């Protein structure tokens, strides 16, 4: 039975800030092995959201552009829901550890250590999921419509200009960190899920760039272009030569590098540092 002081209302922003700081300290203090395993899980979770989103997007060319994008965005939110509710370490969300760092409760070394381990784990989980999805032939669903959608998504991402990718990364992680921030206000699983879906659906619909999601989207597109059988290309009526932008160099230098930089700027400055300045500045430990 609930006591008289039990609260069911969401935390207010100032309370969220202190919770974010506390969570940041806990994340930065987790040992390397567990951090890496939880990061692998997060990469796989985000990749599963990407699989869901790509499948939903397949064959929607006749639908109104905004509506089909929004539906794909809602589907993609599965990834962050699994991270938040299931418990995992996501690089973009962990940019909020900057709040604990700014208050002197996390050292620079622990902050950078967490980001490096989590980024590597996210990459392993995302790429591993891409390999499994390709190996399972999931891209062939809908007479190749899912694979065609994956190729189209990957091509758009590989054709971004460097500064354009940074800007889209900034905007994306502003929304992702806001989704994480809002989830900290929740007291129930339903609260957290409802908080996550709108910001995540928004960034996908708007075409913003998420580094960990791209660790799935781009490898799976590369695998399809290089190793898909002739029957797949016959089904979609196209050939691998029609996707010249899908190269390892473009994946790394035209997307992952600038998008990661943008994600850090968006998460650290637009959300973490801003809320630290408003709610935590002055409570710094000596």
N, C-alpha and C positions, 0 to 999 in steps of 0.2 A: 504493500500500500504506500502511496506517495505521502510524504510528510508535508506540513504546512508551508515549508520554505522551498518546495520543489518548483522549479521554473520551467516553463515550456516555451516562453517567447524567445525569439532569436537574440543573440548578443548584439549590443550596440557597437558602433564603429570603434570607440575607444577600447572597449573590452576585446574586440577582435584583434586590435593591435597588440595587446599584451599576450593574447593567445598565440598570435603569429610569432612573436618573439620567443615564447616558451617552446613552441614547436621547432623553431629554427635552432635553438640551443640543443634540443634533443636530436634533431637530424644530424647536426654537425658533430655530435658526440658519439654517434653510432659507429661501431667498428667497421673496418674496410670490407671484410667478407660479407657481412650482412647487408651493408650498403649496396655492394655490387649485385648481390642476388635480388634485392628489392628493385634495383634499377633495371635489371634484365626483365623482371616481371612488368615494370612500367612500360618498357619499350615494346614488349609483346602486347600489353593491354592497348596501348595507343595504336599499334599495328592492327589489332583486331577491330578497333573502331574505324580504321582506314579501310579495311576489307569490307566492312559493313557499308561504309559510305560509298566506296567505289561500286559495289554491287547495286546499291540503290540508284546511283547515277547512270548505270548502264542502260542504254536504250531510251533515254529521256529527251532525245534531241527535239522531239515534237512538242514537248511540254514547255510552258513559259519559263524563260531562263531563271528568273528569280525564285520561282516556286520549286523548280527542280534542285537548285542550289540549296535552298532552305531545307528541303527534305534530306538532302545529303548531309547537311550540317547537323541536323537533329540526330541522324544515324551516327555520325562521327563522335558525338558527345558520349557515346558508350565508353570510349577509351578513357576519358578523364573520370567518368563515374567509377569505372573499375579501379583506377588509381586511388581515388579519394576514399571510396567505401571499402575496397578490398585491401588497401594498404600497400603502397609501393613508392619508389623514389623517382620522381620525374625532374629532369634537369631544368626545364622551363619554370615549373612551380617552385623549385628550390632556389630560384633567384630571390625569393622572399627572405631567405636566410640573411640577406643584407641588413634587415631590420635589427636582428640580434647582433650582427657585426658592428653596426653603427652605434649600438649602445655598449660596446665593449664586452659583450657576453660570449662572443665567438671570435677567435683569433683569425687573422688573415690566412694563416696556413691551413686552419681547419675549414675555412670557407672554400678556399681554392681546392683543397683535397676532396671535399664533398662534391664540388662541381665536376672535377675531373673524373672521379670514380663513377659518378652517376651518368655523366655523358657517355663514358665508355660502355657502361652496362646497358643504357638505353639503346645504343648503337647495336650491341650484340643481340638484344631481344628483338629489335625491329627487323634487322637483317635476317636473323634466324627465322622469324615468322614469315618474311618474304620468301625465303627459300622453301619453307614448308608449303606455303600457299601455291607457289609455282609447281613444286613437285607433285602436289595433289591435283593439279590441273584445274583449279578453281577458276582460273582466268578464261577457261573455255566455255563457261556457262552462258546460256543465251546465244548459242551458236557463235561464241567468240565476243559477244557484246561486252562482257566484263573486262576481257583483255583489251579490247579496243578503248574502253573508257580509261583503263590504267595507262595505256600508251599516250592517250591525249593529255591526261593529267601530268604525266612525267614530262612530256614535251613542253608544255606551258611553263613548268617550273625550271626546266633547263634553259629556256630562252630568255629568262629574266636578265636585265642588266644588273651590275653589281650594286649600284646605289638604290635601284628599284627594289632589289631583294632585301637590302637592309631596312628600307622604309616599311616594307610589308611585314618584315620580321618584328620591327618595333611595335606596329599596330597589333599584330597577332598576340605577342606575349603580354601586351597591356591587358587584353581581354582574357587570356588564359590565367594570368595572375589575379585578375579581378574575380574570375570564377573560383579559384582556390581561396581567395580572401573571403568571398561570400560563403563558401562552404564552411569556413571556420566559425561562422555565426550560427550554424545549425546545431540543434540539439538532438535531432533524429536523423535516421537514414533518409527518410523522405525529404526533410529539409535540405540535406546536402545535394541530393539528386536534382531537386527543383532549382537550386542555386546554380548548378553547373551548366545545365542545358542551354539557357539563353545566350550567355557569352560565347560558348563554344560554337553553337549553331551560327552565331553572328559572324565569327571570324572565318568560318568555312564559306558561308554564303558570300561574304565580301571578298573572298579570294586572298586573304592574308596568309603569311607563310610561317609554318611551325617546324622547327628543325627536327624534332623527334618524329613527327608524322612523316616528314620527308625522308627519314631514314628507312621508312617502309615504301612509300610511294615511288621513290626513284630506283631503288634496287629491284623492285618487282617489275618495273617497266623495262629496266636493262635486261633482266632475265628473259622476259617475254620477247624483246627485240632480238636477242642473240640465240635463244634456244627453243623458241616455240616451233612446233612442227609445221610442215607445209599445209596440213589440213586446216590449221588455225588461220593462216594467212588467206587461204582460199575462202574460208567462211566469212571473213570480214572484207574480202575484196581489196586488200592492200598488201604491201610488201614491206619488209624491214628497212629497205633503202629509203622509204618515205619518212623515216624518223631519224634523220641524221643528228639531231641535237642530243639524242640519248647516248651520251658517252660518259665514261668515268670522270674525265676531266671537267666536263660541264656539271656533273652531279656535285663534285667537290667544290670547284672554284666559282661556278655561276650560281650555286644554290646553298649548299650546306655551310660554307664559310661565311658568306654575307648574311644569311638568314640567322645563323647562330649569333653573330655579332648584334644583329637587330633585336633578336629575342632578349639578349642580355640587357641591352639599353632599355627596351620596353619594360621588362620585368623589374630591373633594378631601379631605374630612374622614375618611370611613370607611375609605378605602383609602390614598390618597397620604400624607396627614399622619400616619396611624397607622404605616405602615411606615417613613416617614422617621424618626419619633420612636424606633422600636425599633432600626433598623439604621444610619441615616445620621447621626443627631444626634451632634455632636462632630467630624464630619469636614468641617465647613463651612469654605470658603476664607475667608481674611482679606480 
